[in-house]
Amino acid sequence: MEKGSDVLRQVIVIICTGIAIVGSFIGSGAAGGTPIKDASGGALATDATLVAPGGAAFGIWTIIYVGLLGYSIWQSLSAQQADPRQRVLGYPIAASLALNAAWIMSIQFDLLALSVPVIIALLAVLIWTFLLTLRSKPKDLIESVIVDGTMGIYLGWVAIATAANITALLVSNGFDGFGLSADAWAIVVLALAAVAGILIAVRSHGRIAPAVALTWGLAWVAAARLTGDLASASTATAAIVAAVSVVGVTAAMRVRAGRRARTDSAVPLHA
């Protein structure tokens, strides 16, 4: 019975991976779909809002999809079939893949309002999955890269993408900012993104992958505001400060964790 349940989990992950990859081709415009930046009236284009990352930033999806495909193949091996860690992580990762595809389809059908709850659900699932990865250690470097690394990058990128998506919906619906300027709101959003990155760094003791992805997104927000059609020096500065903050706290937490590990290893086993 357990074996059948494990096989079902592996198959569902493979199916959801296939759905997500097909969705990515549609979202890129390569399979007859509309590129994300052009869909939904261009609401997610680089120059649509102040917190939209530059176009090259989305190249990170290639890394994410390669990692997810690698995970799908790796978890399908017999050695992972009854692995306790994969029993815990398999379904949440599958759910993230399904939500990823659902988000792309909502944008393809110009359902920008629907895309927001979908991406929020995706972010929630990724946070849940990331917290689950922290409960146990990967058994080797391969698992560390394919599972923890991929999910960390996935989480970090979706965190900034969620902020951009919500902002795009508000702007497209004529949100007036309650009297605050667009620059002020952009700074607030980027500050929240930095806080999210700092919380992840503290909770994970300096995991690199989510910090890299979030910093990548913030850096491309800065680049877009410095070189794009929708220029804003204050937003660019806020994005740079946010990125530096995330990197700094992540590095500090990692150093602290390293020192603690060395101290613990120096304590006699039965002390």
DOMARKE-120300 format. One record per residue (C-alpha): residue number from 1; x, y, z. Coordinates in nm, 2 decimals, decimal comma, padded with zeros to 4 digits. Each point is the difference from the previous one (the first is absolute). Example, Ala and Ser with C-alpha at 12.3 -4.5 7.8 and 13.67 -1.06 7.14 Angstrom:
(1 (01,23 -00,45 00,78))
(2 (00,14 00,34 -00,07))
# end
This chain:
(1 (00,00 00,00 00,00))
(2 (00,28 00,24 00,09))
(3 (00,18 -00,09 -00,32))
(4 (-00,31 00,08 -00,21))
(5 (-00,04 00,34 00,18))
(6 (00,37 00,08 -00,07))
(7 (-00,03 -00,09 -00,37))
(8 (-00,32 00,22 -00,02))
(9 (00,19 00,29 00,15))
(10 (00,29 -00,04 -00,24))
(11 (-00,24 -00,02 -00,30))
(12 (-00,20 00,31 00,11))
(13 (00,33 00,20 00,03))
(14 (00,10 -00,11 -00,35))
(15 (-00,35 00,10 -00,14))
(16 (00,01 00,34 00,17))
(17 (00,35 00,06 -00,13))
(18 (-00,12 -00,07 -00,35))
(19 (-00,29 00,23 00,04))
(20 (00,22 00,28 00,13))
(21 (00,25 -00,04 -00,28))
(22 (-00,27 00,01 -00,26))
(23 (-00,14 00,31 00,17))
(24 (00,35 00,16 -00,01))
(25 (00,02 -00,05 -00,38))
(26 (-00,34 00,16 -00,04))
(27 (00,09 00,29 00,23))
(28 (00,32 00,06 -00,20))
(29 (-00,19 00,02 -00,32))
(30 (00,19 -00,29 -00,14))
(31 (-00,31 -00,23 -00,02))
(32 (-00,25 00,24 -00,15))
(33 (-00,07 00,19 00,32))
(34 (00,05 00,37 00,08))
(35 (00,33 00,09 00,17))
(36 (-00,07 00,10 00,36))
(37 (00,12 00,35 -00,04))
(38 (-00,25 00,05 -00,28))
(39 (-00,30 -00,18 00,15))
(40 (-00,27 00,16 00,21))
(41 (00,04 00,33 -00,18))
(42 (00,37 00,02 00,08))
(43 (-00,08 00,03 00,38))
(44 (00,32 -00,20 00,08))
(45 (00,23 00,17 -00,25))
(46 (00,33 00,15 00,12))
(47 (-00,13 00,36 -00,03))
(48 (-00,35 -00,07 00,14))
(49 (00,07 00,07 00,37))
(50 (00,29 00,13 00,20))
(51 (00,07 -00,34 00,16))
(52 (00,00 -00,21 -00,32))
(53 (00,34 -00,16 -00,05))
(54 (00,19 00,05 -00,33))
(55 (-00,07 -00,25 -00,27))
(56 (00,33 -00,20 00,04))
(57 (-00,10 -00,08 00,36))
(58 (-00,24 -00,26 -00,12))
(59 (00,28 -00,21 -00,13))
(60 (00,01 -00,14 00,35))
(61 (-00,30 -00,21 -00,09))
(62 (00,23 -00,21 -00,22))
(63 (00,20 -00,09 00,31))
(64 (-00,31 -00,07 00,20))
(65 (-00,16 -00,23 -00,26))
(66 (00,33 -00,19 -00,05))
(67 (00,01 -00,05 00,37))
(68 (-00,36 -00,11 00,02))
(69 (00,05 -00,24 -00,29))
(70 (00,31 -00,14 00,17))
(71 (-00,20 -00,04 00,32))
(72 (-00,28 -00,18 -00,19))
(73 (00,25 -00,25 -00,15))
(74 (00,20 -00,05 00,32))
(75 (-00,30 -00,05 00,22))
(76 (-00,14 -00,26 -00,24))
(77 (00,30 -00,23 00,06))
(78 (-00,06 -00,31 00,22))
(79 (00,25 00,13 00,26))
(80 (-00,23 00,29 00,07))
(81 (-00,33 -00,19 -00,01))
(82 (-00,02 -00,06 00,38))
(83 (00,22 00,28 00,11))
(84 (-00,16 00,17 00,30))
(85 (00,11 00,35 -00,11))
(86 (-00,15 -00,04 -00,35))
(87 (-00,32 -00,14 00,15))
(88 (-00,03 00,33 00,18))
(89 (00,11 00,23 -00,29))
(90 (-00,15 -00,18 -00,31))
(91 (-00,36 00,13 00,02))
(92 (00,08 00,36 00,09))
(93 (00,24 00,02 -00,29))
(94 (-00,26 -00,15 -00,23))
(95 (-00,25 00,26 00,12))
(96 (00,25 00,28 -00,07))
(97 (00,04 -00,13 -00,36))
(98 (-00,38 -00,02 -00,05))
(99 (-00,04 00,36 00,13))
(100 (00,28 00,12 -00,22))
(101 (-00,18 -00,13 -00,31))
(102 (-00,33 00,15 00,13))
(103 (00,16 00,34 00,04))
(104 (00,14 -00,01 -00,36))
(105 (-00,35 -00,10 -00,13))
(106 (-00,17 00,28 00,20))
(107 (00,24 00,26 -00,17))
(108 (-00,05 -00,16 -00,34))
(109 (-00,38 00,04 00,03))
(110 (00,04 00,36 00,12))
(111 (-00,13 -00,09 00,34))
(112 (00,24 00,23 00,19))
(113 (-00,23 00,02 00,30))
(114 (00,00 -00,38 00,03))
(115 (00,38 -00,01 -00,04))
(116 (00,05 00,17 00,34))
(117 (-00,17 -00,25 00,22))
(118 (00,17 -00,28 -00,20))
(119 (00,35 00,14 00,05))
(120 (-00,07 00,07 00,37))
(121 (-00,10 -00,36 00,03))
(122 (00,32 -00,10 -00,18))
(123 (00,21 00,21 00,23))
(124 (-00,18 -00,15 00,31))
(125 (00,07 -00,35 -00,13))
(126 (00,36 00,08 -00,07))
(127 (00,05 00,15 00,35))
(128 (-00,16 -00,32 00,14))
(129 (00,23 -00,22 -00,21))
(130 (00,31 00,20 00,10))
(131 (-00,09 -00,03 00,37))
(132 (-00,03 -00,37 -00,06))
(133 (00,35 -00,02 -00,15))
(134 (00,14 00,16 00,32))
(135 (-00,14 -00,28 00,22))
(136 (00,25 -00,26 -00,14))
(137 (00,33 00,00 -00,17))
(138 (00,06 -00,12 -00,36))
(139 (00,19 -00,33 -00,01))
(140 (00,26 00,12 -00,25))
(141 (00,11 00,29 -00,23))
(142 (-00,22 -00,11 -00,28))
(143 (-00,31 00,02 00,21))
(144 (00,11 00,33 00,15))
(145 (00,03 00,15 -00,34))
(146 (-00,30 -00,16 -00,18))
(147 (-00,25 00,03 00,30))
(148 (00,11 00,28 00,24))
(149 (00,18 00,21 -00,26))
(150 (-00,28 -00,01 -00,26))
(151 (-00,28 00,06 00,25))
(152 (00,20 00,29 00,16))
(153 (00,05 00,17 -00,34))
(154 (-00,36 -00,06 -00,08))
(155 (-00,12 00,16 00,32))
(156 (00,23 00,30 -00,02))
(157 (-00,11 00,08 -00,36))
(158 (-00,37 -00,05 00,07))
(159 (00,03 00,23 00,30))
(160 (00,10 00,29 -00,22))
(161 (-00,24 -00,11 -00,28))
(162 (-00,29 00,01 00,24))
(163 (00,07 00,36 00,09))
(164 (00,03 00,09 -00,37))
(165 (-00,33 -00,19 -00,08))
(166 (-00,20 00,17 00,28))
(167 (00,14 00,34 -00,10))
(168 (-00,09 -00,06 -00,37))
(169 (-00,36 -00,08 00,10))
(170 (-00,03 00,31 00,21))
(171 (00,14 00,22 -00,27))
(172 (-00,21 -00,15 -00,27))
(173 (-00,31 00,08 00,21))
(174 (00,09 00,36 00,05))
(175 (00,12 -00,02 00,36))
(176 (00,07 00,36 00,12))
(177 (00,23 -00,09 00,28))
(178 (-00,22 00,16 00,27))
(179 (00,19 00,33 -00,06))
(180 (00,35 -00,16 00,00))
(181 (00,21 00,03 -00,32))
(182 (00,08 -00,30 -00,21))
(183 (00,36 00,03 00,11))
(184 (-00,10 -00,01 00,36))
(185 (-00,21 -00,32 -00,05))
(186 (00,29 -00,16 -00,20))
(187 (00,23 00,07 00,29))
(188 (-00,25 -00,16 00,25))
(189 (-00,04 -00,31 -00,22))
(190 (00,38 -00,04 -00,04))
(191 (00,05 00,04 00,38))
(192 (-00,25 -00,28 00,05))
(193 (00,19 -00,21 -00,24))
(194 (00,32 00,07 00,19))
(195 (-00,17 -00,09 00,33))
(196 (-00,12 -00,33 -00,16))
(197 (00,35 -00,08 -00,11))
(198 (00,14 00,08 00,34))
(199 (-00,26 -00,22 00,18))
(200 (00,09 -00,29 -00,24))
(201 (00,37 00,05 00,07))
(202 (-00,05 00,00 00,38))
(203 (-00,24 -00,29 00,00))
(204 (00,23 -00,21 -00,23))
(205 (00,33 00,10 00,16))
(206 (00,12 00,16 -00,32))
(207 (-00,12 -00,22 -00,28))
(208 (00,16 00,13 -00,32))
(209 (-00,25 -00,10 -00,27))
(210 (-00,30 00,21 00,10))
(211 (00,23 00,30 00,07))
(212 (00,16 -00,03 -00,34))
(213 (-00,34 -00,01 -00,18))
(214 (-00,15 00,29 00,19))
(215 (00,31 00,21 -00,04))
(216 (00,00 -00,08 -00,37))
(217 (-00,36 00,13 -00,03))
(218 (00,07 00,31 00,21))
(219 (00,31 00,08 -00,21))
(220 (-00,20 -00,02 -00,32))
(221 (-00,26 00,23 00,15))
(222 (00,28 00,25 00,06))
(223 (00,13 -00,05 -00,35))
(224 (-00,34 00,05 -00,16))
(225 (-00,05 00,33 00,19))
(226 (00,34 00,13 -00,09))
(227 (00,01 -00,09 -00,37))
(228 (-00,36 -00,07 -00,10))
(229 (-00,28 00,23 -00,12))
(230 (-00,15 00,02 00,34))
(231 (00,29 00,16 00,18))
(232 (00,00 00,06 00,38))
(233 (00,32 00,07 00,19))
(234 (-00,17 -00,04 00,34))
(235 (-00,15 -00,34 -00,09))
(236 (00,34 -00,12 -00,14))
(237 (00,17 00,11 00,32))
(238 (-00,26 -00,18 00,21))
(239 (00,05 -00,32 -00,20))
(240 (00,38 00,02 00,04))
(241 (-00,03 00,06 00,37))
(242 (-00,25 -00,29 00,03))
(243 (00,24 -00,23 -00,20))
(244 (00,30 00,09 00,21))
(245 (-00,20 -00,05 00,32))
(246 (-00,11 -00,35 -00,10))
(247 (00,36 -00,09 -00,10))
(248 (00,14 00,14 00,32))
(249 (-00,24 -00,17 00,24))
(250 (00,03 -00,33 -00,19))
(251 (00,38 00,02 00,02))
(252 (-00,01 00,09 00,37))
(253 (-00,24 -00,29 00,08))
(254 (00,22 -00,24 -00,20))
(255 (00,31 00,10 00,19))
(256 (-00,18 -00,03 00,33))
(257 (-00,13 -00,34 -00,09))
(258 (00,36 -00,11 -00,10))
(259 (00,14 00,12 00,33))
(260 (-00,27 -00,18 00,19))
(261 (00,06 -00,32 -00,19))
(262 (00,38 00,02 00,07))
(263 (-00,07 00,06 00,37))
(264 (-00,24 -00,29 00,02))
(265 (00,24 -00,23 -00,17))
(266 (00,27 00,10 00,26))
(267 (-00,22 -00,11 00,29))
(268 (00,07 -00,36 00,12))
(269 (-00,27 -00,24 -00,10))
(270 (-00,12 -00,07 00,36))
(271 (00,06 00,35 00,14))
# end
